[in-house]
Amino acid sequence: MTISRRSLLSSVAGAAALGATGTRFTAQAQTPTETLKLAFICGLTGGYAVYAEELRRGVDIAVEVINAKGLKIGNKNYKIVVQAYDDKTEGQTAARLVERAATNDGNHAILASGGSAIVKANLSVAQRLRFPMMPLWSQVDGVYAAQKGDPYLFSGLPPFSFMYREIMALLNTLDKPKVTTAAMITPNDELGVYAGKQYLPTDLKMAGMKLAGVEYYPAKTQEYTTALSRVRRLEADCLVVNALSADAIGILKEMQSTGYFPKSIVVESPSGLREPFGDVLNGMYVPIIWDRDITATRDDYVGTGPDFAKLYREKYGKEMPDFVAAIGAHNVITYSKVLAAAGTIDDTQKIRAAFQAFNGETFFGPVGFGDDGLNHKGHTYAGQYQNQVPKIVYPAAAAVAKPIHPYPGYKG
């Protein structure tokens, strides 16, 4: 059965909600038909705040270029207006705000938070409302497995199970010294367990390497000293720090204080590390899902990777610190393309079908959603910090630099 926005609003208009940072809209009749309301729901405070500003910058760039060039959906031209909400990096808060954005506030498109635990709560809302939407930043296969065959949450990013695959493939090719074993330190949360028990072991097996072990520390505590001591005793050639930036900073600081630097070091995220570490980062590996020099794909709004980098520089007066802003812009452009293909901003079933059928690209990369809602056409490259900037070093076809090996702080 086709569900219109009017019927959806009338059926769940009484949903509870928590504080939004933007103007509250309660009467859909007041919204002009040529306005497309986009909800930006993110942890503007809390643990995800380290990413929120850059994600919003990317969203703003995309909205500006789309509004300037025009967005035609069906036989109407639309202007995107963004309404921002702070989910405080809390799953329960995020779920309530997603429901509010879809019902009381009448948003036509929703970018619903980031982080596996938060997005898992949002996925349940999307499924219950039967409202197709996108997360801002979410890739964990295990989270999306819950909607396999019946997706309503569609991520523009590749599965997290791809995150370390290219890095491990690269490490297995290096010599003097050889890298044959890897260990991981990670919080004992959903993402950490998936990564430690499924994703990294699979990647190592594919690369012909061995898993020395995985050490878990209590999530949301930053009590990782004991786990780091245990992982050090494993004497692995490579250490994977599978943690968001706040925890990664603490772990790397502890490694500095003890002088523990194995042959290879991998960090999950590039955000927020440059300022506290500077040149200490050089030689550390990091998964890269986009680089400003990529020109293999393009879209009619931004163009290619270098074009987005230029837009960012012109708007904010500085170079992008990493690829986070590009994720935000990529989401908005993908969402706009899907709505244009659906020919409607109201018919949720047509929009969902357009997501499922979408086969396209943006300046960020190719997009094609699997039956779990993840972008299985997306790619994750092996990156490495060089001159404090993450650069693609593998595979050769995409590399912009050669890998530094071993990590410069390794004493042998």
C-alpha positions in Angstrom: 0.0 0.0 0.0 1.3 3.5 -0.8 1.7 5.7 2.2 1.4 9.4 1.6 3.0 11.9 4.0 -0.5 13.2 4.8 -1.6 9.8 6.1 1.7 9.2 7.9 1.4 12.6 9.7 -2.2 12.0 10.8 -1.4 8.5 12.1 1.6 9.5 14.4 1.1 13.2 15.0 1.1 12.7 18.7 4.7 11.4 18.9 6.9 12.8 21.8 10.0 14.7 21.0 13.1 16.4 22.5 14.7 19.8 21.9 15.5 20.9 18.4 18.0 23.6 17.7 16.1 25.0 14.7 12.7 26.6 14.3 9.8 24.4 15.1 7.3 23.7 12.4 3.9 22.3 13.4 1.5 22.9 10.5 2.4 21.4 7.2 0.0 23.7 5.4 2.3 26.6 6.3 5.2 25.0 4.3 5.2 26.1 0.6 5.1 23.2 -1.8 8.3 24.4 -3.4 10.2 24.0 -0.1 11.9 20.7 0.7 12.6 20.4 4.4 15.7 18.5 5.3 16.3 17.5 8.9 19.9 17.4 10.1 20.0 15.3 13.3 23.4 14.9 14.9 25.3 14.9 18.1 26.0 18.6 18.2 27.0 17.9 21.8 28.3 14.7 23.4 30.8 12.2 21.9 29.8 12.8 18.2 30.3 16.5 18.4 33.9 16.1 17.1 32.3 15.2 13.7 29.2 17.3 13.8 30.6 20.7 12.7 32.4 19.2 9.6 29.3 17.2 8.7 27.2 20.3 8.9 29.7 22.3 6.8 29.4 19.6 4.0 25.6 19.7 4.2 25.6 23.5 3.9 27.9 23.4 0.8 25.7 20.8 -0.9 22.5 22.7 -0.1 23.9 25.9 -1.5 25.0 24.4 -4.8 21.8 22.5 -5.2 19.6 25.5 -4.5 21.7 27.6 -6.9 21.5 25.1 -9.7 17.9 24.0 -9.0 16.3 20.8 -7.9 13.4 19.5 -10.0 11.2 16.8 -8.5 8.3 15.8 -10.6 7.1 18.9 -12.3 8.1 21.3 -9.5 11.3 23.1 -8.6 12.4 22.9 -4.9 14.5 24.8 -2.5 16.1 22.9 0.3 15.8 24.3 3.8 17.7 22.7 6.7 16.4 22.2 10.2 19.0 21.2 12.7 18.5 19.0 15.8 20.9 18.0 18.6 20.6 14.3 19.5 23.3 14.8 22.2 24.9 11.6 21.0 22.2 9.7 22.8 20.2 6.9 21.1 16.9 7.5 22.9 17.1 11.3 22.2 18.0 10.6 18.5 15.0 8.3 18.0 12.6 10.8 19.5 14.0 13.6 17.3 13.8 11.4 14.2 10.1 10.7 14.9 9.5 14.4 15.5 11.2 15.4 12.3 9.2 13.0 10.3 5.8 13.7 11.9 5.2 16.9 13.9 7.8 18.9 12.0 6.9 17.5 8.6 10.4 17.1 7.2 10.5 15.6 3.7 14.1 14.2 4.1 16.0 13.1 7.2 19.7 12.8 7.8 19.5 10.7 10.9 22.5 10.9 13.2 25.8 9.0 13.2 27.4 6.2 15.2 26.2 2.6 15.3 24.4 2.7 18.6 22.6 5.9 17.7 21.7 4.8 14.2 20.4 1.5 15.5 17.8 3.4 17.4 16.9 5.5 14.4 16.6 2.4 12.2 13.8 1.1 14.4 11.9 4.4 14.0 12.4 4.4 10.2 11.1 0.8 10.1 8.1 1.5 12.3 7.1 4.7 10.5 7.9 3.1 7.1 9.7 6.3 6.3 12.9 6.0 4.1 15.8 8.1 5.3 19.6 8.3 5.4 22.0 8.4 8.4 24.7 11.1 8.4 27.5 8.6 9.0 26.9 4.9 9.7 28.5 1.8 8.2 28.2 -1.2 10.7 27.0 -4.2 8.8 25.6 -5.8 12.0 23.2 -2.9 12.6 21.9 -2.9 9.0 21.4 -6.7 9.1 18.3 -6.1 11.1 16.5 -4.7 8.1 18.0 -7.0 5.4 15.4 -7.5 2.7 13.2 -4.7 3.9 15.4 -1.6 4.2 14.2 1.9 5.2 17.5 3.4 6.3 20.0 3.8 3.5 23.6 4.6 4.1 25.7 6.4 1.4 28.9 4.8 2.8 30.4 1.4 2.3 30.0 -1.4 4.9 32.3 -1.2 8.0 33.4 -4.7 7.2 35.4 -3.2 4.3 37.1 -0.7 6.7 40.5 -2.4 7.3 40.5 -4.8 4.3 42.8 -2.8 2.0 45.1 -1.8 4.9 45.7 -5.4 5.8 46.2 -6.4 2.2 48.8 -3.7 1.9 50.6 -4.7 5.2 51.0 -8.2 4.0 53.0 -7.0 1.0 55.5 -5.0 3.0 59.0 -6.1 3.9 61.9 -5.1 6.1 60.3 -5.7 8.5 57.5 -8.1 7.6 54.1 -7.7 9.1 52.4 -11.0 9.7 50.2 -10.5 12.9 47.8 -7.9 14.1 46.0 -7.1 17.3 43.1 -4.7 18.1 42.1 -2.6 21.0 38.5 -1.5 21.0 35.6 -0.5 23.3 33.3 -3.3 24.4 30.4 -2.0 22.4 28.4 -3.2 19.4 30.9 -1.8 16.8 33.9 -3.1 18.8 32.5 -6.6 19.1 31.6 -6.8 15.4 35.0 -5.5 14.4 36.9 -7.7 16.8 35.1 -11.0 16.3 34.1 -10.7 12.6 35.5 -7.9 10.5 39.2 -7.9 11.4 39.6 -11.7 11.5 38.0 -11.9 8.1 40.3 -9.2 6.7 43.4 -10.8 8.1 42.5 -14.2 6.8 42.0 -12.7 3.3 45.4 -11.1 3.6 47.2 -14.2 4.8 47.9 -12.7 8.2 47.1 -13.9 11.7 45.1 -12.4 14.6 47.2 -12.1 17.7 44.2 -11.1 19.8 41.6 -8.4 20.6 41.5 -6.5 23.9 38.2 -4.8 24.9 37.9 -1.9 27.3 34.6 -0.7 28.9 32.7 1.5 26.6 32.2 5.2 27.5 34.8 5.1 30.3 38.2 5.8 28.7 39.5 3.1 31.1 41.7 1.5 28.4 45.1 1.4 30.2 44.6 -2.3 31.3 43.5 -3.3 27.8 46.4 -1.5 26.3 48.8 -3.3 28.6 47.3 -6.7 27.7 47.4 -6.0 24.0 51.1 -4.9 24.2 52.0 -8.3 25.7 50.6 -9.9 22.5 53.7 -8.5 20.6 51.7 -8.1 17.4 53.4 -6.5 14.3 50.4 -4.2 13.9 48.0 -2.6 16.3 44.5 -1.5 15.2 43.0 1.2 17.4 39.4 0.7 16.6 37.9 3.7 18.5 36.3 7.0 17.9 38.6 10.1 18.1 38.1 10.8 21.9 39.2 7.3 22.9 41.8 7.1 20.2 43.5 10.3 21.5 43.7 8.8 25.0 45.1 5.5 23.7 47.7 7.1 21.5 48.7 9.4 24.4 49.2 6.3 26.6 51.3 4.7 23.9 53.4 7.8 23.7 54.0 7.9 27.4 55.1 4.2 27.5 57.0 4.3 24.2 54.9 1.5 22.7 55.0 1.8 18.9 54.8 -1.5 16.9 55.8 -1.8 13.3 52.4 -0.6 12.0 49.6 1.4 13.7 46.1 1.8 12.4 43.6 4.3 13.7 39.9 4.1 12.8 39.1 7.8 12.3 41.1 10.8 11.1 39.0 13.4 12.9 40.4 15.4 15.7 43.9 13.8 15.8 46.0 16.3 14.0 46.0 19.0 16.7 47.0 16.9 19.7 49.6 14.8 17.8 51.1 16.6 14.9 54.0 14.7 13.3 53.4 11.7 15.6 50.6 10.8 13.3 52.9 10.5 10.3 53.2 6.8 9.3 50.0 5.7 11.0 47.4 4.1 8.7 43.8 5.2 8.5 40.9 3.9 6.4 39.9 6.5 3.8 36.5 6.5 2.1 37.2 9.6 0.1 40.1 11.8 -1.0 40.0 15.4 -2.4 42.1 14.3 -5.4 39.6 11.6 -6.6 38.2 12.5 -10.0 36.9 9.1 -11.1 33.3 10.1 -10.2 31.3 13.3 -10.5 27.9 14.9 -10.2 26.1 17.8 -11.7 26.1 19.9 -8.6 29.6 19.8 -7.1 31.6 18.2 -9.9 34.6 16.1 -8.8 36.7 15.8 -5.6 38.9 18.8 -6.3 35.8 20.8 -7.0 34.4 20.1 -3.6 37.8 20.9 -2.0 37.7 24.3 -3.8 34.1 25.0 -2.6 35.1 24.2 1.0 38.2 26.4 0.8 36.2 29.3 -0.7 33.4 29.1 1.9 35.5 28.5 5.0 38.8 30.1 4.1 40.9 27.0 4.9 41.6 23.5 3.6 39.5 20.6 4.7 41.1 18.8 7.6 39.7 15.4 6.5 36.9 13.8 4.5 34.1 14.3 7.1 32.6 17.4 5.4 32.5 15.5 2.1 30.4 12.8 3.7 27.8 15.4 4.6 27.7 16.8 1.1 27.6 13.3 -0.5 24.5 12.4 1.6 22.6 15.5 0.5 23.4 15.0 -3.2 22.5 11.3 -3.1 19.3 12.1 -1.3 18.4 14.8 -3.8 19.1 12.5 -6.7 16.9 9.8 -5.2 14.0 12.2 -4.6 14.3 13.4 -8.2 14.2 9.8 -9.4 11.1 9.2 -7.3 9.4 12.2 -8.7 7.9 13.0 -5.3 8.7 14.3 -1.8 5.6 12.8 -0.2 5.1 9.3 -1.4 7.2 7.2 1.0 6.9 4.0 -1.0 8.0 5.6 -4.2 10.9 7.2 -2.4 11.9 3.9 -0.9 11.7 2.2 -4.3 13.9 4.9 -5.7 16.5 4.3 -3.0 16.5 0.6 -3.8 16.8 1.1 -7.5 19.4 3.9 -7.3 22.6 3.3 -9.3 24.6 6.5 -9.6 27.5 8.5 -8.3 28.5 11.8 -6.7 31.8 13.6 -6.4 32.4 11.3 -3.4 32.0 8.0 -5.3 29.6 5.4 -6.7 26.4 4.6 -4.9 24.3 1.4 -5.1 22.3 0.2 -2.1 22.2 -3.5 -1.1 19.2 -5.2 0.4 20.5 -4.2 3.8 20.5 -0.5 2.9 24.3 -0.1 2.9 26.2 1.3 -0.2 27.9 -1.9 -1.5 29.3 0.0 -4.4 31.3 2.2 -2.1 35.0 1.8 -1.5 37.4 2.1 1.4 41.0 2.8 0.6 44.2 2.2 2.7 45.3 5.7 3.8 48.3 6.9 5.8 49.1 10.1 7.6 51.9 11.9 5.8 52.8 15.5 6.6 49.9 15.2 9.1 47.4 14.6 6.2 45.7 11.3 5.4 46.7 10.2 1.9 45.7 7.1 -0.1 48.6 4.7 -0.4 46.8 1.5 -1.6 45.6 0.2 -4.0 48.1 1.4 -6.6 45.4 2.6 -9.0 44.1 5.1 -6.4 47.3 5.8 -4.5 48.6 9.4 -4.3 51.6 8.5 -2.2 53.9 5.5 -1.3 53.5 4.0 2.2 56.0 4.8 4.9 57.2 1.6 6.5 57.7 0.8 9.3 56.1 3.4 11.6 58.9 5.9 12.3 58.6 5.5 16.1 59.2 1.7 15.9 62.5 0.8 17.6 62.9 -2.7 16.3 
